């Protein structure tokens, strides 16, 4: 006997035989004469999941809420149960003439029931195990796992407008986080719903898996995205990433999430055409879910009374997430995650405080040296041209092939590029970088800190620069975090 069927709050069934059927099942329709005969002659109790009038000629017990089916683990209809002293003692799944005849001690052939029926039919799936219903039924009959406060809207309220008026949104409409939707979202992870994921700045509020799931629902995520969102929240709320500082700065940047590893393909992320843009649900909603967590739990809201003081802001403050195109990386070009110490089979998120993108257009370069000159020129112009900056370089396949076809590795590419990324001494001296300027000029980026990611459509001699905030103790350091299912 399963644990569920022994629950003390399970519905009481009278002693005797019970059968669970549904009208939308060919097997149940076919054996209806058997069910009618047994119901009228020996008192077989008939529970119908979808039609209170099926079968005809029977006093049907309508399991409209599926409470009986859920508590008694009905996975297939028809299912025949025997109850003795309130306990299930016998079960037959589907239609097998021999088993039913043995159970009732009588013949169930065409002479006794007035119909010709095959000796065996497997039956159909129970409505109580329908994928679209299981989470709601588990919530309703299994006891609420939630600790979050329930908010009731009046019948006449428009829920979209009501959620906006309560300040839950980023300015765009959100999905109402009903208990059913949150329960389905929580099914996307094996982690306990009350596990504390992070302490979210600026209010330093504890965020549980459940609370992150609520915001993931509001952002429009699917359940399989939840592990990525959880990892992004964990990474964002570290001292290394410094989400609090990123909220307080007058600069434009927001958290950008780069996904590596097998989970990219599993959840259908777009690493091809328009990879940095709209149109893919996972790309569009994962970053937004992170930002809603920061807003709704941490209190990181913009405006005169909010802590987000950006002078201009950027779309990355709404949410920005994209994967790296790992499948076609050439030899010697490790992915971002591998370059940062993880294994290729690890699924990870890397967070970078940035904004943009701004384009690098070079459709004529045919050698690595020519293309490096174009890239270096654009990178030197990022941020303040007189002092060091932070940036991510997003290479499209067409630009990367210029280097890969010439036999360059990623390390060689980085070394050659960084050699060109030097601020002119005269400009650096006039700036505010602090300290003496080396005779050859100041490096534009701290060695090894510029992230290099490959993604985007296969055609197009364009790459992109995603400008950053500031690094070091005063700013935000990129962080790579393993995704836990």
N, C-alpha and C positions, 0 to 999 in steps of 0.2 A: 504494500500500500504506500502510495507516495505521501510525502509530508503535507502537500497541499490538501489532499483528501482527508487528512486527520486534523485539520485546523479546527479549533473549537468554535469559530464563528462561521463554519461552513453551513450552507442551508440544510435543514433536516429533510431527509427523504423517508417516506413511510417504508416499512418493511415490505419486501416483495420485489417484483421485477420492474425495471424501468428501462426505457429505450429513448435515446436522443437521436432526432432526425432533423432534416431540413428539406423543404420543398424543392430547393434548387440543388438537388442531388439525384441523378438518374437511378442510382441504386435504391435510395429511399423511396422514390416514386414506384419503382418496380416491385418492391416488397410491401407496398402499402396494403395489399390484401392480407398478408400475413399479420401485419401490425394490427389491422382492424379486427381480424378474427381473434387474436390473443387478447386485445384490449376488451372486447365485448364478452368473451367467454371466460377468461380467467383473471381479468382485472389488471392487465399489463398497463403501467402508467406511461403515457406518451408525452415526451417533451419535444416541442418543435422550436427550432432556433429562429425561423424566419417567417412563419405563417401560422397564425393562431387557428386557421381552418384546415390545416394539413396534419394528418390525412382526413379525408371525408369520413363522416359517420363515427367519429371518435371524440371523446371528451378530452381535448388537447390541453396540456399545460404549456403555456407559452413562455419560453425562456428568452423573453425579449431583451433583457439586460445581459444575458449570457452568464448570469451568476452561477447557475447550476453547472453549466458546461465548464466554466473556469475552475470552480472549486473541485470538480471531479475529473480534471485533466482530460477532458474529451478532445482528442486530437483528430478523430475520424468519425464521420457519421455514415451509417448507423452504428451506435455503440449500445450494447445491451449490458445492463448492470443488475446485480442481485444484491439487495440490502437485507441484512439480518441484524436485529438489535441495533439499528442505526449505523452499522458498519458494512462497507462493501466487501462481499465475500467472493464474488465471481464477476468476470467481465469477458465479453465477446465483442471483438472489433470487426466491423464489416458484416457481410452476410455470408455465412457458411451453414448450409442447410443441416448438415449432420450435427454441428455444435448446438444450433437452436433446438433441434428435435431432442437431443440428449438433455438440454437444459429444461425443457418443458415436458419431457416424457410423453411426446405425442408426435404423430406424423404431420408433416407440413407440406405434403405433396399436393398436386392439383386437385385431387378428390376432396381433400379436407378444407382447402382454402379457395377453391374455385378459380384458380389461375395457374398457368404454367410458368415457373420461375427457374432460372439456372441454379445449379447447386452451389455456385460460389461467385460472389462479386465483391470487389475490394472496398467500395464506398468512396466517399469524398472528404476533403478537408473540412474540419469543424470551423465554424465562424470564430470560435474563441481562440484559434491559433492563426487567424488571418494576420499577416504582418502589419496591416494598417490599424489593427485593433489591440494587439497584445499589450503595448505600453499602457494604453488607457485602462485596460482591464486589470493589469498588474497594479496600477495605481489605485483604482477604485476598490478592488477586492483584497489586495494584498496589504493594505495599510500604507498611508502616505509616507514616502521616504524624505519628504521635503521639510526644510526648516525655515525657508524664506517666508516672509509675510505675504499673505494672500490679499490682493487688492480687488475689490468688487467695483464694477462699473454699473451705473444705472442703465436700465434697458434702453433708454432713449439716447444714451451717449454714443458718439462715434468713437470707437476705441482708438483709431489712429490719432484723432485730434486730442483725445483724452491723454494719451501717452505723451504727446508733444507738450501739452499744457503742464504735465507733471515734470517736465525736464529730463525725460529718460532718453531723448534722442539726440543725434548729432546734427539735427536740422532736416534730415531726410526721414521719410516714413519708416517705421520699423514693424517687424512681425510681432504680434501679441504673444507673449510667453505664457501660453496656457499650460496647465498642468500636463495635459496630454503631450504637447510639443516638447516640454522640458523633459518628461520621462523618456520620450524617444531619443532626445539628444543625449541623455545620460547613458543610453544603451551603446553609444559610440565609444565608450571607454570602460576599462575594467577597474578603474580607480574608484574608491569609495566616495560617494557623493558629498560626504562631510569632511573629506580630507582638505586641509588648508593648503592651497596651491602657492600663495604668495601674500605678502603684506603690501598693499597697493598704495603708492603715494598719490597725492600729497597728504591725504588724511590718515595714512598708515592703517587702512582697514584690512582685516583679514578677508581673503577671497577663497571660498571653498569651491570645490569642483562643481557643486550645484549652482553656485552664483555665477561662475564662468559660463556654465551651460545656459543659464537664463539669458545672458547677454549674447551668447552665440546664436540662440534662437532669434533674438531681436535683430541681429545683424543679417539673418537670412542663411546661416550655415546649415549644412546637412550634418547628421550625427557623425559620419565618418571624418568630418573635419575637426571634431572636438579635440583629439589628441594634439593636433597642430596648434590650436588656439591655446590650450593649456600650456604647452611648451613655450609659446610666445609670451604669455603672461608671466611665467616663471622667469624667463630671461629678461624681460623688460623691468621687472621689479628688483633687480640686483643693483648693488652699489656700482658695479662695473658699468652697466648701461646708463645708470643715473637718470631714470625717467623723471624724477622730481626736477632736476636741473633743466632737462629738456622742456618741461612744461613752463618753467619760469623765464627762460631766455626770451629776449626780444627777437631773436633770429627766427628763421622761417621753419626749421626742420621738425619732423615728426618721425616716429618709429617706422622703419621699413623692414619687412619680413622676407627673407630669402629662404626657400625650402629646398633641401637636398635629400636624396635617398629614395628608396622604393616607394614611400608613401605618396610621392608626387604623382606617380602613374596610377596608384590605387584610387586616389580621390579625383583623378581626371583634371589635374592642373594644366594650364596652357603655358608651354615654354616655346611656342612657335610664333606665328604672326600675331602682332598686337599683344605680346606677352606682358608688357608694362601697362596695358590699357584695360578697357572694359570688355565684357562679353563672356567671361568665364566665371562661373559661380564661386568656385573655390578661391580663385585669385581675388575676386571682388569682395568676398565676405570675411575671410580670415583676418585680414588686417583691420577691417571695420570692427570685428568682435573684440579685438585687443583694445581698440580705442574706446569702445563702449564700456569695457571693464574699467579702464582708467577713469572715465567720466563718471559712471554710475556708482562705482564702489569707492574709488579713490578721491572723487571730487575734483578731478582735473578738467574744469570747464573754462571756456574762454569768456572774455567780456570784462566790463568794468569791475565786477565783483568776483571774478574768477581768477584762478592762479595762472591760467594760460595767457601770457602777456605778449605773444608774438606780434610784431609790428605789422606783418603781412600774412603770415601763415602760408600753408601749402596744401595741396591735395593729400599729401602723406599724413596730415592730421585727421583726415577722414578715415583713412586706412589704405595701406599699400602692401601688397603681397604678391610675389611671383616666384616661380621655381627656376632653378638652373637647368639648362638643356644638357644633361649628362650623357645621354645615349651616344651622341656623336662627337664626344670630346676626343681629340686625336691623342696618340701616345705622347707622354711627356707633359700633358695638360691636365693635372689633377683638378677635381672639382673644388669649389670653394670650401666645402666641409672637409674634404680629404686634406687640402692644403692647411687647414686649421686643426689637424690632428685626429680626425675621425675616420672610421673605416667606410669603404664604399657602400656596405650593406646597412650602415646606420642611417636612420632618418633623422634629420636635424632641421632646426631653424637657426638662422643667423639674423640678428637684429643690428641695423645700422641707422643712426640718427641722420636723416637726410631729407632732401627735397629735390625737385626737378621733374623730369630730366632735361638736360640740354644736349643738343645733338653735335656729333662729329661727322661731318660730311666730307668724304674723300672718295670720289669715284674714278680717279685717275691713277692713284698710286699703284705701282706694280711690284715694288720691292719693300721689304720690311723697313728699310731706312727712310724711304719716302713717307710711308704711312706713320711711322713713329714721329716724324717731324710734325705732321698734322695733329696727331693726338697730343703731343707735348704742348703745342701752341695753345690748344683749347684748354688743357688742364692747367697751364700756368695762369690762365685768366679766371680760374674759379675763386670764389670768395674774395678776400682782400688780396690784390695782386702784390702787395708789399710784405706779406707775412705767410707763414705756413698755414695749410688748410687740411681738410679731410675730404675724401671723395671715394666713390665707387665707380669703376670703369666697367660698363656693360658692353661686351663685345658681341656683335652679331656674327653668324657663321661666315659671311662673305669677307669681313675684315679679318677674322681670325685665320682664315685659310691662307691669307697672304703670308703669315708667319709660319703656320704649320707646314705649308707646302715647301717653304724654304728650309725646313728641318729644325726650326727653333722650338725649344721647350718653353713652358710657361715661365720657368725661372730665368731663362735667357731673355725672354721678352720683358719681364719685370725689371731685370737689371739694366737692360739697354734703355728702357723708358725712364727709369729713375735717374739715370745719368743725364738725361735731358731736362729733368724737372728741377731746375735750379733758378732761384730768384736772383736777378741781377743785383750785384752788391750795392750799386747806387740807389736802387729802389728800396732794397732791404734796409739800408741805413736810414732812409727817410721814413721808414715805417715804424711800427710799434712792436716788432717781434721780440725786442729785449735781448740784452747780451751782445757781445761783439759778433760782428758778421764775418764769417770766414772769407779769406781773400778771394776764393773762387765763387762766392755767393752762398746763400742759404738754401738748404733743400726745401722744396715746396711741400713735400710730404715726408713725415717721419719714415725712415727706411722700413719697408715691409708692411706699412699700415694701410696702403691703398688696396681696397678689395677689388678683385678682378673676377667677373662673373660672365659666363657665356650663355646667352639666351636670345630668342627672337627668331624672326622668319629667315628662311634660307637665302632669299634674294633681297638685295639692298645693301649697298656699300656705305652703310651708316652704323655708327655706334653711339653710345650715350654716356654722359657723365651725370651721375647723381651726386650733387654737392652735399657736403656734410656740415655738421655743426663744428665744434672744436673737440679735440681729443685730450687725453691726459686726465689728470685729477680734477681739473676745472671743468671738464666737459664729459663726453660720452665715449666709451670704448666699445667697438663692436663686440658682440658676444655670440658664440655658437653653443646651442643647447640641444642635447639629444631628446628626441620625441619618445615619450613612454605611452604605450597603448593602454 
